[in-house]
């Protein structure tokens, strides 16, 4: 039962990682290499920009690292059914939350770059 709950948590996490990785990959192909990507806004104005690599891939890499840690925690020796259910709840909540936050960030960055005329063609 505990192993099944751990696998269910893996499914949520893998789907979330697949979504944010595909989104980052699609944005990577549209944003030219020398373009600084908006990463923070204050009101409607861009307040911070970063190079393309960290702007697009930092969240997926951190999400992968968090997922690995949560995987080990969900299979820790001595975990009982209550602990496994809590671990599943955390993983099932964090995976879509991170995906939705990343989607909003990338969407806003692409919209800003589109308005500035800094995007390449869709592929």
N, C-alpha and C positions, 0 to 999 in steps of 0.2 A: 504494500500500500504506500509506504513512504517513498519507495523508488518510483512508483507511478506518479506521485505528486511532484517529485523532482523532475521527471520527464515532462510533465505538463508545464512546469515553470520554464523548462528549456524551450518548449514550443513557443510560448509567449515571447521569450527573449530573442529567439532566432528570427521570428517574424518581425519584431521591432528593429533588430539589427539589419535585416534585409531591406526593410523599408527606408531606413535612414541612409544606408549605404547606396541604395539605388538612387535616392534623391541627391545625395552628394555627388555621385558619379555623373548624373545628368547635368547638374549645375557645373561640374568641373569641365565638361565638354563645351558648355556654352560660354564660360567666362575666359577671356584671353589670359595668358600666363602673367602678363605684367600688370594686370588690373588689381587694385586694392579692393577687397570685398567689404562692404559695410557689415559691421557686426553689432553695433549698438546705436540706438537712436534716442534722442531727447526731444520729446514732442514729435514733430514731423521731420526734424533735421538729423542727419547722420552725425553722431558724436565720436565714433571710432571706426577705423578701418584696419583690416589685417591682410596679410598676404593670402593668396588663394589657398595654399596647402593647409595652414592651421584653421582658416575660416571655415573650410568645408569638411575637414577630416578630424578635427579635434574631438568633436562630440561622438562620432562613431567609434573612435579609438577608446575614449573614456567609457562609453557605454559597453564596449567589449570587456574592458578591464573590470568594470563593476559587475557585469554578468558572470565573469569567471569567479570573482569573489563570492557572489551570491550562490553560484553553483556549488562551490565548496562548502559554504555554510548550510545549504539545503541538504547536503549529504554528510554532515559532520557526524563523527562517531557519537553514539548515545542520544541522537535526536529522537524525540518521541513524536507521536502523531500530531499533537498540538503544535509543536515546533515546526513540523513539516508543513502544516496548514498555514501557519504564519509566514513561513518562507515563501510558499506559493502565492499568498496574498501580496506580499511585498513585490515579488517578481512580476506578478500579473498586473500590478498597479504601476510600477516604475517603467516597464517596457513601453506601454503605449503613451505614458506621460512624456518620456524622453522623445519618443517618435513625434508626437504632436508638437512639442516645443521646438524641435529641430526643423520640422516642416514649416512652422510659422517663421522661424528665423531665415531659412533659405528662401521662402516665398517673398518675404519682405526685402531681402537682399537682391533677389532677381528683379523685383519690381523697381527698386531704386536704380539698379544698374540699367535696366531697360529705359527708364525715364532719362537717364544721363546719356543714353546711346552707346553704352560701353559693352553691350552683349554681342556675342557672335551669333550666327544663325543657329536655329534649332536643328538637331541632327536626329 
